[in-house]
Each structure stands twice: as C-alpha cells, then as structure tokens.
Amino acid sequence: TGWRIGYGAGPAPLIKAMTKVQSQISSGACSVAQAAATAALNGPQNSVALFKSAFEARRNLVVERIKGTDGLTLAPPDGAFYAYIDCEHFIGATTAEGIALEDDTAFTAYILSEAKVAAVPGSAYDLSPFFRISTACSEDVLNIALDRIAAALSKLTVKGNTP
C-alpha cells in the first residue's frame, strides 16, 4: 500500500525506544521515498479530504454489511484501511464436505477456497478468532467480496444448525 515512511513525535524516552526498534526493522527510507514524502507534506493538501471521504465510505460499507451478516461482528475501524471481523461463531462449523473449521486460519482458508476472497487470520496478529480484510479497494469490489463471504457462510453447518 505504499512506501513505508513516516515520522514520530513524542517524549524523548519513547522516541529513543522507537528508534531502537526501527533500526532493527529497516535501514531507512530510500531517497526517492524521502523526496516523495517531503513533496506530499509540503504540496497541495486538497486531495487529502477526497481520500479520507473515500476511505470512510468504504469503512462504513463494510461495517454495515458485516452488521447484516449473521454470525459476524466487528468494532468499526477508527483509522486503518482494514477491518478485523470476529468469526468465533463459525469456529467449529463444518463445510458441506464435513471439514471442521477449527480456528481462524481454517476459516480464512475456507473463504479463500469457497468465496475466492483473501483474508488474513487474526492469529497472525495474536487476534484469534478474527480475520482481517482490506478496505483499500473499490466499493464494488468490497460488495462482491462481502456477498461471496455471506454466500460461503450460508453453506456451513454451525453447532447443529444446517445451512
């Protein structure tokens, strides 16, 4: 989603600790990324509101669609372009082939296979039983993905209930 570049401001002890961690992760941003960041910060800012509005609309779309999908819940994201969705209701559910979805990794494998939607299991971030989807795509793509996920979930047998 772009060049990883940024800056930090805060109390000196915090910045010192952040610098120590960052120095082990990256050797620094390349000169092209630094020049681009400078231009972005010093240049016209009128596009920022447009991007903010687009990302808010996508977030709101995902929140509303998930609210309308039985068995899934989420806390609305406050500033990220992805959503963590709680899939605990479907842990232990079985597919039409009789395969049990034992954890969020199995859940995301199922929606990849059945719905053709890529997601990251929450366990990759120590947030099981959630899964993460990106909202950095068009509303049309999000609607298609969420339709496919809902259709795939309707095929599962959950705790004695049949699809």
N, C-alpha and C positions, 0 to 999 in steps of 0.2 A: 504494500500500500504506500510505497514511497521510500525516500531516503530517511534513514533513522538519524535525525538530527534534532537537537533541542538545547535548552539551557535550563539551569536551575537557579533559584534564588531562595535564600533562607539563612538560618543561623549557621555560623561558621562550622560548628562541630558536625552538623548534618551534611553540609556541602563537602566537608573533608571525607566523611564516610561514603557519601555518594561517589566522590571522585575515586576513592579506593576501589569500590565495586566496579565502576565503569571502566577503569583502567585494565581490569581483567577480562572484560567482555569485548572491548573494541579498542583498536589502536587510535581511533579518532575518525572524524568525518573527513572524506576526501575534499580537496579544494573546490571541486565543482559543486558539491553539495553545500559547502560553506558559502560560496558566492550566490547560489540559488536561494539559500535561506536569508541572506542579507537582503537580496533584492525583494524577496517576498515580504519581509518585515518592514522594509523602507518604502516599498512601492504602494500603488493604489490598493485600498482595502475594500472596495465596493463589492468584490466577488465573495468576500467572507460571509456576508449576510445571505447571499444566494445559496452557498454551500450549506450553511447552518440550517436554513429552511428546508433544503432537500433532505438532509440527514435527519432532521426532526420528523419530517413527514414519513420517512422510511421506518424510523423507530416506532412512531405511533401506529403505523400499519401493522408491524409485527406484533406490538402489544395487543392491539385489538383482535387480530387474527388468532393469537395464542389464547386470549381470553375465551374465544369462541370454539376452541378445540378441546373436547373432553379429555381429561387426564393430563393436560399440560398446564403449567403455570410459570410465571416469571415475575420478577421485580423489574419494572421498567428501567432500562439503562439510563444513566444520568449524563454520560459524556463520551461513551465509546461507540464505535460503529459495529458492535456485535452485541448479541443478546445471549445470556445464559438462561436456558429453559430447563425447568425441573421435569424430569421424566420418571420420577420414582414410581408413579402409578403403573408404568409399563415394565418395571423390573420384575422378572418372574413370569411375564406374559409369554405365550408360546405362539410361534408362527404357524401358518397353515401346514407346514412340513413337520410340525411337532418340535421345533427347536426352541429351547427356552432362552429368553433374553436375560442373562444372569447379572448383567451390570450395564453401565452406560456405554462401555466400549462395544458390547454386543448390540446395544440399542442403535448406536451410530452406524455399525456395520449393517444392521438390518435396514435402516432408512437409506443408506447408500445403495444397497442391493435392490430393495423393493421400490423405493421412491426416486432413486437416482439423484439424491440430494446429499452433498458432502457436508459433514458437520464434525466437530471435534468433541470427543468425550470430555466431560468436565473433569474426569480423573486425571487428565493431562495437566490440569491446573490445581489439583487437590480439591476439586469441587464436585465430587460424585454425590448423588446421581443426577447430574445436569449434563446438557450438551450445549455447545456454542455454535451459533450461526452468525455469519457476517450480514450486516445490513448495508454494506457498501456496494450495492448493485441497484438496478432499477426497480421501481415498484412492480412492474410487470414480472420481472424475474422472481422477486420475492413472493408475489401472489402465486405464481406457478409452483415454486418450491413448497410453499405452505399448503397448497392444495394437494400436492403429491404426498407430503408428510401425513396430512389428515387421512388421505385415502389408504396409505400404508398402515396407519394405526388402526383403522377400522377393520383390518383383516386379522388383527391379533386377538387371541383369546386371553382375557385378563381375569385372573383369580376366579375361575369358574364361569365367567361370562363368555358367551360365544359372540362372534362378530355379527 
